[in-house]
Amino acid sequence: MTYVLPSLAVSGNAAEANYSSLRKSVATWLNRTDLDAVIPDFVRMAEAEFARDPRIKTAMQTTRYADTVLNGQIILPDEMQELQELRVNRVAFQQITLEDFRSKQCGPYFTRIGQVAQILGSPTGVPYEILYTQRYAPLVFNEDSNWLLRNNYDVYLWKCCEQGAVWLRDPEGVTGYRAKYEAAVQEMLSANNRYNWGGTQLAVSAPGVV
């Protein structure tokens, strides 16, 4: 079973929040009707920059998934960006290298071989749970969407428009859309912080007090 965070409400083209509506928005903001052939390139280049931007990685959706270990193996999700936690029978397991894994006889350890987590001792039929950050899916078909586009449409839009302005050799547009992108990313991070920490008071202890 998979748990995901609810998406935020949006309006206009963003209400659909899919690849088709994004391309329409990019054409509208660039005020051009002759870019159908190159807008997909703007989207690909924007997604390539997202993958390199550590701020986007910190905002990636966290997902929890539970199932049963079979023959000591756990098939990890294709959309997984980073594995944060793995528990077998509610016990936290530590990831180690394949070399160290081969030298151990027992203990709460696992190693990764591609998209497979190999559990030490090869248990089978026991429950496991993983916590991981979910990589966004690239947009390919008209109805395609992902968590970044659904929850932060402006981040996608402004980066695509920035790429479009580069292609149009419009330095003023590049500067303007880049500033919009930076502002949208900062607001996304601030919103995530409010979501994660809002309403929680931090207790500050005096030095030496436990």
N, C-alpha and C positions, 0 to 999 in steps of 0.2 A: 504494500500500500504506500502511496506517495502523498505527501502533504505539501501544498504550495501556498504562497501568500496571495491574498485577493488582489486583483488589478484595480487601478484607479479609473474613475469615470473620465471620459474625454468627449470632445465635441468636434463638429466639422469633419474633414477628411480623417482626422485623428480618431473619430468615433469608430471607424472601421479598423484602424491600426493594423493594416496589412500591407503587403508589398505593393499592391495596386494603388492604394490610397497614398502611400508614401511617394511614389513616382509622380502622382498628380500634384501633390503638395510641392515637391521640388520644382516642377515645371512652373507652377503658379508663382512661387516666391522668386524664381529666377526671371520671371516674366518672359518666358520663351515658349514657343510652340514647336520648335524644330529640334528638340533634344531627346526624342524618344529612343534613338539608337544608342545614346551615350549615358543616359541617366542610370541604367544598370551598372555601368562602370563606376559612377559616382558612389553608388551603394556599396559595391565590392570594396572600393578603396576606403570608404568610411568604416566598414566592418573590419578591414585590416588594421586601421588605426585603433579601433576599439580594443582589439585583441592585444595591442601593445600598451594601452593606457592603463597603468596600475590602478587608477581611480575607478575605472569601470569594473575591474576585477573585484575591488572591495565591495561593490554594490551588487555583485552577482547573487542571484536568488539561492538561498539555502534550502536544500531538500532532504527529507528523511525518508528512507526506504527500508522495509523489513521483508524478510523471506526466510527460506530454510537452506542451510548449507548442504550441498550434495557432494559426497566424495572429497571433502576437504576443499572444495573450490566455490568461490563466489564470483559470478560474472558481473563485472562492474558496469554501470549504465554508460551508454555511448555519449550522453550529453554531459557527463561528469567533467568538470574542470579541475577540481581539487578534492581529494578525499580528506575530510577533517576528522572523522572518527569511525571506528569499526568495533562493534561489540558482538560477541558470540556468547549466547546464554547470559546476557547482561554484563559480561566481563569485557572490559576494554582491552583490545589487542594492539600491540605495538608493531609498526612496520619496520622490517630490517632488510638488509641486502640479501640477495640470493645466496651469496657465499656464507654469510652468517647463518642463514636459514638452514642450510645443509649441514652445518656443524652442531645444531641444537637438537636435543632429543625431546624436550617438552617445554611447556611454558606458553604464555599468551602472546604469541608472535605470528606474524604473517609476512609474506613477501608478495610483490606484484610481478607478474609476468604478462606484459601487455595489459589487456583489459580484464585479467583474471587475478583475483586475490587468492593465494594458496595458503590455507590455514595449517599451522604446524599440528601434526598428529592426525591429519586427514579425518576430522569428525564428519559425520553425515547424519542428516535428519534432525539437526539442532537449529534453533532459531538464531538469526543474526539481524543486526540493524546497522545501517550505515548513515552517516551524515556527510553531505558533500555540497559543494557549490556547483550550480548548474550552468554549463556553458550555453550561451544563447545560440539558437539555430540560425544559420544564414538564410537570407530571403532569396528564394528561387522562383516560386510560382506565385501567381497573382494573389491567392488567398493566404499565402504564408505569413506567419507572424511569429514573434518571440517575446519573451518577458521584457526585454529592454524596449522594444517598440511599443508594446502595450502600456507600459508604466511610465516611459520617458520618451514620448514621441518627439518632443522638441530636441532631445539629444541627437537622435537619429537624423532629424530634418536639418538641423543647422550644420552638422558635419557633412551631410550630402551636399548642401548648398555651398559650403566652403569649397568642396571638391569641384563643384560645378563652376564656381567663380574662377578657380585656378584654370580650368579648361577654357573658359571664356576670356582669359587674360584680363581679368577685372581685379586689379590689386585692392581697390577700395572695397569691393565686395568680399574679397578674401578676408580682409581685416575685420569687416563688420560681422560676417558670419562666424569667424573664429571667436570673436568676442561673445557672440550669442551662445556659441557652443560651450565656451568656458563658463559662462554664467549659468547655463542649464545644468552642466555637470556639478557645479558647486551647489546648486539648489537641490539636485538629486541626492548628493551626499548629506546635505543638511536635513533633508526630509527623512533619509534613512536613519540618521542619528536621532531625530525626534521620535521616529517609530520605535527604534531599539531601546531608547533611554527615557523617553517622555514619561512623566508621571512617577519616575523612580527617584527617590531621594538617596543621595550617597551619604553614608555614615563615615565621618572622619574621626579617627582615633588619635589621641595624643601620643607623642613619641613614647615608646616603652610600654604602652597600654595594649593588652591583648584582649 
